[in-house]
């Protein structure tokens, strides 16, 4: 079956296999574990006893201690195509993680040595930041250097700050200040700032086909960005007609429609994919029953990893949805590209774009 123009094509060797249910392998056969070096000691009886190298034990202990001192945090950065994209990084675990996350968005700041290829920080260099969180509202105060950005980056900065902060359970919305003065609009090009800026305002907004925005609602879906060997997921907010009452169906429809032809974003949803029944939601789990077009270019029962990831990320972005169960013609017999059975509902990862799922 041929896929639409926006579909990713894969050769028989899978170059990138990431799933939401476990880490995949990069091509071929799993590598065997190499046993650590051993040393030999002797008990009083003279019997030789093999023990793991002390240096190996120390390295493992150091790695464990280092991991315990960090917290995986999503930083919303700008990719080479200008999209605001979450990249998960290990930050030092300390009080004030929200403030620290914003400090890592500052140009020439601590994120400089950690930036993935093609990505850049978003807040102007030398900007000082303070964050006060109360009643799930994060009040952010920037120093005067915050205004030193190019006007075409204004919307990106607003989105990056908002989405970085609202990843935390303690934050639902954001208020911005500069030198203690409340900002009702961005300081350079006047982009309006909501009284309570939140994820409902969208990200990487695509409204090119919308004529009357007042009769629409926002739906955020995830497409695939990057290139071979370095794929990642990009959130895009679309405006859909208010007549589409079911937000789950709306999101699925937008995924099938795929990204705009004017972008480099990609999708593995083939033309012709459709739901055979209304989505069923129970205790945070949504069950979807697709037709066989969901297999795309794969043989029966195999579902694309990128399709699965995009679907789960998109639907769990919606309030109350915690996991996704997929049926095809009423049967739950799907397997991933690696042959792993999807026997349980798939949940959203704690962090997006970690390099593995």
Rosetta blueprint (number, residue, H / E / L):
1 X L
2 X L
3 X L
4 X L
5 X L
6 X L
7 X E
8 X L
9 X L
10 X L
11 X L
12 X L
13 X L
14 X L
15 X L
16 X L
17 X L
18 X E
19 X E
20 X L
21 X L
22 X E
23 X E
24 X L
25 X L
26 X L
27 X L
28 X L
29 X L
30 X L
31 X L
32 X L
33 X L
34 X L
35 X L
36 X L
37 X L
38 X E
39 X E
40 X E
41 X E
42 X E
43 X L
44 X L
45 X L
46 X L
47 X L
48 X E
49 X E
50 X E
51 X E
52 X E
53 X L
54 X H
55 X H
56 X H
57 X H
58 X H
59 X H
60 X H
61 X H
62 X H
63 X H
64 X H
65 X H
66 X H
67 X H
68 X H
69 X L
70 X E
71 X E
72 X E
73 X E
74 X E
75 X E
76 X E
77 X E
78 X E
79 X L
80 X L
81 X L
82 X L
83 X L
84 X E
85 X E
86 X E
87 X E
88 X E
89 X E
90 X E
91 X E
92 X E
93 X L
94 X L
95 X L
96 X L
97 X H
98 X H
99 X H
100 X H
101 X H
102 X H
103 X H
104 X L
105 X L
106 X E
107 X L
108 X L
109 X L
110 X H
111 X H
112 X H
113 X H
114 X L
115 X L
116 X L
117 X L
118 X L
119 X L
120 X E
121 X L
122 X L
123 X E
124 X L
125 X L
126 X L
127 X L
128 X L
129 X E
130 X E
131 X E
132 X E
133 X E
134 X E
135 X L
136 X L
137 X E
138 X E
139 X E
140 X E
141 X E
142 X E
143 X L
144 X H
145 X H
146 X H
147 X H
148 X L
149 X L
150 X L
151 X H
152 X H
153 X H
154 X H
155 X H
156 X H
157 X H
158 X H
159 X H
160 X H
161 X H
162 X H
163 X H
164 X H
165 X H
166 X L
167 X L
168 X L
169 X L
170 X L
171 X L
172 X L
173 X E
174 X E
175 X E
176 X E
177 X E
178 X E
179 X L
180 X L
181 X E
182 X E
183 X L
184 X L
185 X E
186 X L
187 X L
188 X L
189 X L
190 X L
191 X L
192 X E
193 X L
194 X L
195 X L
196 X L
197 X E
198 X L
199 X H
200 X H
201 X H
202 X L
203 X L
204 X L
205 X L
206 X E
207 X L
208 X L
209 X L
210 X L
211 X L
212 X L
213 X H
214 X H
215 X H
216 X E
217 X E
218 X E
219 X E
220 X E
221 X E
222 X E
223 X E
224 X E
225 X E
226 X E
227 X E
228 X L
229 X L
230 X E
231 X E
232 X E
233 X E
234 X E
235 X E
236 X E
237 X E
238 X E
239 X E
240 X E
241 X E
242 X L
243 X L
244 X L
245 X L
246 X L
247 X H
248 X H
249 X H
250 X H
251 X H
252 X H
253 X H
254 X H
255 X H
256 X H
257 X H
258 X L
259 X L
260 X L
261 X L
262 X L
263 X L
264 X L
265 X L
266 X E
267 X E
268 X L
269 X L
270 X L
271 X L
272 X L
273 X L
274 X L
275 X E
276 X L
277 X L
278 X L
279 X L
280 X E
281 X E
282 X E
283 X L
284 X L
285 X E
286 X E
287 X E
288 X E
289 X E
290 X E
291 X L
292 X H
293 X H
294 X H
295 X H
296 X L
297 X L
298 X L
299 X L
300 X L
301 X L
302 X E
303 X L
304 X L
305 X H
306 X H
307 X H
308 X H
309 X H
310 X H
311 X H
312 X H
313 X H
314 X H
315 X H
316 X H
317 X L
318 X L
319 X L
320 X L
321 X L
322 X L
323 X E
324 X E
325 X E
326 X E
327 X E
328 X E
329 X L
330 X L
331 X E
332 X L
333 X L
334 X L
335 X E
336 X L
337 X L
338 X L
339 X L
340 X L
341 X E
342 X L
343 X L
344 X L
345 X L
346 X E
347 X E
348 X L
349 X L
350 X L
351 X L
352 X L
353 X L
354 X L
355 X L
356 X L
357 X L
